[in-house]
Amino acid sequence: MFGGGGTQTLPGLGGFKVALDAMEGIRRQWACEVSPHGIRVVTIVSGGVAEGIPDDFPAKEEISAALRESTLLGRTATLDDVAHVAAFVASDRARTMTSATVNISCGAIVDP
């Protein structure tokens, strides 16, 4: 799963924040349901991938800047970062991970 919520919330997120938190509940429940079949369920939380915003989107620069400013590292995850983490999580090297969240938010979402 790609998305997921954290303990933080911001004004203006409305139902989107509710949906992200619901994804976390679904992840936990799916893990309980499918783990006996050897299936693992992991959420990758990015806090936003600025690179994924289309170049012709009118507010791209403002959104990208806001995403960067919300991080502790001063940058956002890239699409390559997402791909590398997803490949790791799907690999046998992560075979012990299930019902877990992998945080690649560059510190925008601080784990509790």
N, C-alpha and C positions, 0 to 999 in steps of 0.2 A: 504494500500500500504506500502511496506517496501523498503526504499531507499530514494530518494529525494536529492536535492542539497541544497547547502547553498551559501552564498555570496563569500566564499573562493574558490580559485582554485589553483591547483598545476601543475607544468610542468609534462608531461608524462601521464596525465589522458585522453587527447584527446577526442575521441568520447564518452567515458564513462561519463565524466563530462556533456557533452551535453545531454546524455540520462537521467542522474539524474535530470537535470534542466527541461527536457521535462516532466518527471514524475510529477513535481510540477505543470506544466501547465495543465496536464491531470487531476490531482487531483482537481484543482480549477474548471475546466470545468465540470467534472463528478459531483461534488457537486451541481453545478447549474442545471444540467440536472436531477439528481435523488432525490434531496432533497424534491421536491413536493410529492414524493412517500414514504417519511419517511426513506429514505436510507441516511446514513451518510458516508462521505469519509474523512479519516484521513491518513496522512502519518507518519510513524514512522522512524525517522532518527537516525541511530546508530553511524555513523562514522567508522564502522567496528566492527565485533565481532570475536576477535582473536580465541576464543574457537571453532568457526565454521570451522577453517582451518583444513583440514585433517592432522592427525599426520604424515603421510608419504609424505606430500608435501615438496619438497626439501627446499624451502625458508620460511618455517613456522616460525622459530624463528626470522628471520630478519624482516618479515612482522609483526609479533606479537609485537616485540619491537618497530617498527616504529609507529604502531597504538597506543601503550601505551604512547610513548613519545609525540605524538601529542595532548594528552588530558590534561586538567587542573587538573584532579583528579589522574593522573598517573595509570589509569586502563581503560579497555574497558568494555562495557556492556557484560553481559553473555547471554547465550541462555535463562536462567531462567529470567533474566531481561526483555528480549524481550517478553517472554511469559506472564509475569505478566502485563506489560504495554499493550500488545495486548488484554489481557482479560479485563483489565479495560476499554480500549477504546471501546471494543465491548459491554460492559455492559451498563445497564440503568443508572449507576452512571455518565457516560460520555454522556448522551443523548443530552446535549446541544452542543456537539462538532461536527462540520462538516467544511469542507474546511479548515482544520487546520493541522499543523505539530506538532508532539510531538517529542521533541529532547531528546534522551537518549544517546548522544555522549560522555558523561563524560567531556564535554567542548571542544571536538575536533572541533566541528562546533559551532561557537558562533553566536547566533541569532542577526540579525541586530537591 
